[in-house]
Amino acid sequence: MHALVILLITLGAGWLTGYLAMPALAGLLIVTAWVMSEPHRWGERIRLRAGDRTLLFLTMLLTIATDLTIAIAVGTVAGLALRLIRKDVEPEEWTPADRSQL
């Protein structure tokens, strides 16, 4: 939703962005990223298994340091490798999260 609002504002008033200072735009992006990261769920993420936590932080760092496409590709491959290594994990541990509680 945040990205859609920013897109609509940019399309409608894009010519005004030249008058905005870059720090203001950076602040807007930081706040948007923070809200999208679901801060109320960070405690739950910190309690994940070490491999899952490493995968989460690796993907985050790659997103910042390189490119979103590279981060997603590496995260997907590393997640698949992690799943294949954990042959003893029961299938129900790998079901998608219940998004209705968000």
Backbone torsions as a table, in degrees:
resi	resn	phi	psi	omega
1	MET	NA	-42.1	179.8
2	HIS	-60.4	-44.4	-178.5
3	ALA	-64.2	-37.6	179.1
4	LEU	-64.7	-43.4	178.5
5	VAL	-62.7	-44.9	178.7
6	ILE	-62.1	-40.6	178.1
7	LEU	-61.6	-47.0	-179.8
8	LEU	-62.9	-41.4	177.8
9	ILE	-64.5	-42.6	-179.6
10	THR	-64.7	-41.4	179.0
11	LEU	-68.6	-38.6	-177.8
12	GLY	-79.2	-34.8	-175.4
13	ALA	-131.1	34.9	-178.0
14	GLY	-59.6	-32.3	-178.9
15	TRP	-66.9	-20.4	178.5
16	LEU	-79.0	-18.4	-175.7
17	THR	-64.1	-22.9	176.8
18	GLY	-64.4	-21.9	-179.7
19	TYR	-89.8	-12.1	-179.8
20	LEU	-83.3	144.5	176.7
21	ALA	-77.2	145.6	179.3
22	MET	-59.0	-37.8	177.3
23	PRO	-60.3	-33.4	178.0
24	ALA	-66.8	-41.8	177.2
25	LEU	-65.5	-40.1	178.2
26	ALA	-63.1	-41.2	177.7
27	GLY	-62.1	-41.0	177.8
28	LEU	-62.2	-43.1	179.0
29	LEU	-66.4	-38.2	178.9
30	ILE	-64.3	-45.7	179.5
31	VAL	-63.5	-43.1	179.0
32	THR	-61.9	-44.9	179.3
33	ALA	-63.7	-39.0	179.7
34	TRP	-62.7	-46.0	-179.3
35	VAL	-65.9	-39.2	179.6
36	MET	-68.3	-22.4	-179.4
37	SER	-78.4	-1.5	178.9
38	GLU	53.4	68.8	-175.3
39	PRO	-58.4	-25.3	178.6
40	HIS	-68.5	-12.1	-179.8
41	ARG	-104.0	4.3	-177.8
42	TRP	-64.2	-36.9	177.7
43	GLY	-59.8	-41.5	177.9
44	GLU	-64.0	-39.3	-178.8
45	ARG	-71.1	-33.8	179.3
46	ILE	-68.5	-27.1	-179.8
47	ARG	-85.2	3.8	178.2
48	LEU	-66.0	166.6	173.9
49	ARG	-58.9	157.3	-177.4
50	ALA	-58.7	-41.2	179.7
51	GLY	-64.9	-41.7	179.3
52	ASP	-67.7	-39.5	177.2
53	ARG	-63.7	-42.5	178.1
54	THR	-62.3	-42.7	178.5
55	LEU	-61.7	-42.5	178.7
56	LEU	-61.1	-50.7	-177.0
57	PHE	-71.4	-32.8	175.6
58	LEU	-61.9	-45.8	179.6
59	THR	-64.2	-40.8	177.9
60	MET	-62.5	-47.3	-178.7
61	LEU	-64.4	-39.2	178.3
62	LEU	-66.8	-34.2	177.0
63	THR	-62.3	-40.4	-179.3
64	ILE	-75.1	-45.0	-171.4
65	ALA	-81.1	-30.6	-175.2
66	THR	-120.2	-98.6	-171.2
67	ASP	-150.4	148.4	-179.3
68	LEU	-60.7	-39.4	-179.5
69	THR	-63.0	-43.4	178.4
70	ILE	-65.4	-43.3	-179.7
71	ALA	-61.0	-43.5	179.8
72	ILE	-65.8	-43.4	-179.8
73	ALA	-63.1	-47.9	-179.8
74	VAL	-65.7	-42.2	178.8
75	GLY	-61.8	-39.6	179.1
76	THR	-66.9	-45.6	179.8
77	VAL	-65.7	-43.7	179.6
78	ALA	-65.7	-38.2	177.2
79	GLY	-64.8	-40.5	177.2
80	LEU	-65.1	-43.2	178.2
81	ALA	-62.1	-41.0	178.2
82	LEU	-62.3	-40.7	178.9
83	ARG	-65.6	-40.9	-179.7
84	LEU	-69.3	-31.5	177.7
85	ILE	-68.9	-36.2	-178.3
86	ARG	-88.3	69.6	-178.9
87	LYS	-71.8	-20.1	-177.0
88	ASP	-87.5	-0.2	-177.9
89	VAL	-79.5	133.4	179.1
90	GLU	-68.1	144.1	-178.0
91	PRO	-57.3	-33.4	-177.4
92	GLU	-65.8	-19.8	175.7
93	GLU	-71.1	-15.8	-174.4
94	TRP	-107.7	13.6	177.9
95	THR	-76.5	153.6	-180.0
96	PRO	-61.9	151.8	178.8
97	ALA	-67.0	152.7	177.3
98	ASP	-77.9	103.5	-175.4
99	ARG	-79.7	-6.9	-178.3
100	SER	-72.6	-16.0	-178.2
101	GLN	-90.3	2.1	-178.0
102	LEU	-77.7	NA	NA
